[in-house]
C-alpha cells in the first residue's frame, strides 16, 4: 500500500496486479484520497485475481454453482477468494 499512497501524493495514476486479499481491501479504503487527488487507481488487475474476480462477479446471477475442484482453496486466500466470498450461492 505504500506504493499507492506515494502515487496519490505524486498525482500519478496507479495499476496494481497484486493477488493478496487484505492489501486489496486496504487499497480500496484509499478511494476517496485517490479521487480527491484526481488519479485513477486500478487494483486487482492481474490475470489472477483480476480475471477471476470478474468471473466470480459474473457468476452472481446463477442459482447454483458446482465446484469440481479447488486446488488452492482457502489455504492461500487471495482477492479471488475474497470476490467469491461476496457472492452467495445456495446450498445444493
Buried (B, 14 or more C-beta within 10 A) or exposed (E): BEEBBEBBEEEEEBEBEBBBBEBBEEBEEBEEBBEEBEBEBEBBEBEEBBEBBEEBEEEEEEEEBEEEEEEEEEEEBBBBBBBBEEBEBEEE
